[in-house]
Amino acid sequence: MMFNFTTYDDYLTCREQLLQKFSSSQFGESHGLETSDLKQFYRDLRKAVIDKGYPAVTNVKNHEFNYFDLNIYSRYQRQGHKFIGEGKHVYEMLYGATKQKQMNLNGFFTSSCQVGNYTLLNVLKSVFPDSPLYHPTEVLYFESLFILNRLRELSNFKGNGKKIYFLDSTGILDESTLLEFANDPASIELIIFDTTCYDRQSEFISRVVDRACELKLPIVMTRSHLKLDSFGWEYGSLGSLLFINFPERTLYEQCHEYLSQVGGFAFLDQIYPFLFDQSLKDLNSWRVEQIRKNNLYISNEVKKNNSYLDGWITSKHHQLFHLAIYDRSKNEILKIGERFVALCKVYDLEAYFCDSFGFDFFSLTHFDSVDFHGNGCMRFCSPVNKDEVEKSILIVNKLIQYVQR
């Protein structure tokens, strides 16, 4: 079902209905899942998954099994849980509908998205030693950029072969960038697409996948399911890797071997049992779109009130957060965080000074990055509730004034 409500109260009502749906399922009833509090629901759910008797480490029965509508197989946890079944079905379980009638697909869950990206970059340099790695935007997720720069220092990804084309939803600046690869498909060996900052049912993802399939270009999809695929509060660290349209399995198998050696595969209790539920996907699609709308409004209002502000970055296509660059030599980040929390208390706004994004609540994250030449960066993550937007604007303005004092 697609949701067409407009208020945050409607969203909370629907979320409660979904929790009740999950708790009244055969699995939920057999484990007495609590629905009155989301965080308690998560704790009960994780314990229920462990108690259900799925293989914790060794699969003593050594056969595939059904995990909440997705068939997976593993002999041993460190060797990963492989997706079993028709590729189109697996893709639609993890993402959304596709125009493709069938898909050549292999994949598995990882302990995080970034361990998947790290593995890919390290394996690609040996599988395709003559292929340069190209990304259409200067900005990548800072950890991906860090490892890529280190590999380039070691003379990797500097050949003259076909390009490895890296699309990172963190750094995409506008919609036109998404399909730029289609202008010269003959020059491309494969595409990497980190989809983390897009809703998984987003047309921005489906356009890339459908176009790559039309052009018969291999594509590896990486994702963090921690951020946008839950109920606005993290269940556990979880990533996935999907290998689509590869004529042979060399890259898939070498990534699998690498992840096995570094312990990069997910445990079953990291995999949210209702990750594949269509109602949850639809609710999250509404939730992510509200964050985008609220973020855009907050960002525009902050720019109006701070015309002198040079370090305000709002040009990311995903529009899930906005960034303020400041002089780190004049500010202590812990003091900034303490002031942020104090301001939110004054305005009676639920908010946290914490990492990550995609939560229902207003939050502030800090990080230092190679992108900002040693300066600090405040990342404001917008709330879902539009009734909290005006308070959020006041807090952002006051915090910017504080760091520029």
Secondary structure, DSSP 8 states (H G I E B T S, - for coil): ------SHHHHHHHHHHHHHHHHTSHHHHHHT---S-HHHHHHHHHHHHHHTT--SSB-TT-S-EEETTEEEE-SBGGG--EEES-HHHHHHHHS---S-S---EEEEEES-HHHHHHHHHHHHHHHSTT--EE-SSS---HHHHHHHHHHHHTT-S--SSSEEEEEETTT--SGGGGGGGGGSGGGEEEEEEE-TTS-TT-HHHHHHHHHHHHTT--EEEEEEHHHHSSSSS-----EEEEEES-SSSHHHHHHHHHHHHHT-B--GGGS-TTTT-HHHHHHHHHHHHHHHHHHHHHHHHHHHH-TT-S-EE---TT-SEEEEEE-GGG--HHHHHHHHHHHHHHTT--EEE-S----SSEEEEEEE-GGGTT-EEEEEE--S-GGGHHHHHHHHHHHHHHHT-
